[in-house]
Amino acid sequence: MTNYKGVKTFDELIEREHGKIGTESRNKYEEKAQMFIVSVMLREARKQANLTQSQLAEKTGTKKSYISRIENAKGNIQLSTLIRIFEKGLNRKIGLTFL
């Protein structure tokens, strides 16, 4: 069991659980966290557009199973496909920020 004594911030907690930025463990954690965020954003945008996964897949030239995998944060997604899903399928623009 991890000792959380002395942890005062979320960043300290993440560092204690997954290591410092740049370590393999931390990189894997960050990747999963980002995929989770994308999955929630896609699911919410699709629901706001009143589309089923099948309808969104048809509009974007993908498969329902692919939309489902993204919404469940499983597997990888190409940036070009993500842009197509949001822009063509949901009529939304996406932006990227590099830190």
VENJOMO-V306182 format. One record per residue. N is the residue number from 1. SS is DSSP state (alpha for helix, beta for strand, coil for the rest). PHI is phi in whole degrees, 0 to 359 (NA if undefined). Layout:
# VENJOMO-V306182
N,SS,PHI / N,SS,PHI
This chain:
# VENJOMO-V306182
1,coil,NA / 2,coil,285 / 3,coil,270 / 4,coil,259 / 5,coil,298 / 6,coil,90 / 7,coil,282 / 8,coil,245 / 9,coil,229 / 10,alpha,298 / 11,alpha,299 / 12,alpha,296 / 13,alpha,297 / 14,alpha,299 / 15,alpha,295 / 16,alpha,293 / 17,alpha,282 / 18,alpha,235 / 19,coil,91 / 20,coil,286 / 21,coil,303 / 22,coil,101 / 23,coil,282 / 24,alpha,300 / 25,alpha,298 / 26,alpha,292 / 27,alpha,298 / 28,alpha,296 / 29,alpha,299 / 30,alpha,298 / 31,alpha,298 / 32,alpha,295 / 33,alpha,295 / 34,alpha,294 / 35,alpha,296 / 36,alpha,298 / 37,alpha,298 / 38,alpha,299 / 39,alpha,297 / 40,alpha,293 / 41,alpha,298 / 42,alpha,296 / 43,alpha,301 / 44,alpha,293 / 45,alpha,295 / 46,alpha,295 / 47,alpha,294 / 48,alpha,297 / 49,coil,277 / 50,coil,55 / 51,coil,244 / 52,coil,277 / 53,alpha,300 / 54,alpha,297 / 55,alpha,296 / 56,alpha,296 / 57,alpha,298 / 58,alpha,296 / 59,alpha,296 / 60,alpha,250 / 61,coil,73 / 62,coil,241 / 63,coil,251 / 64,alpha,303 / 65,alpha,298 / 66,alpha,291 / 67,alpha,300 / 68,alpha,299 / 69,alpha,298 / 70,alpha,295 / 71,alpha,295 / 72,coil,258 / 73,coil,56 / 74,coil,248 / 75,coil,79 / 76,coil,253 / 77,coil,225 / 78,coil,282 / 79,alpha,301 / 80,alpha,298 / 81,alpha,290 / 82,alpha,300 / 83,alpha,298 / 84,alpha,299 / 85,alpha,297 / 86,alpha,288 / 87,alpha,281 / 88,alpha,279 / 89,alpha,278 / 90,alpha,241 / 91,coil,56 / 92,coil,232 / 93,coil,266 / 94,coil,239 / 95,coil,232 / 96,coil,240 / 97,coil,234 / 98,coil,252 / 99,coil,254
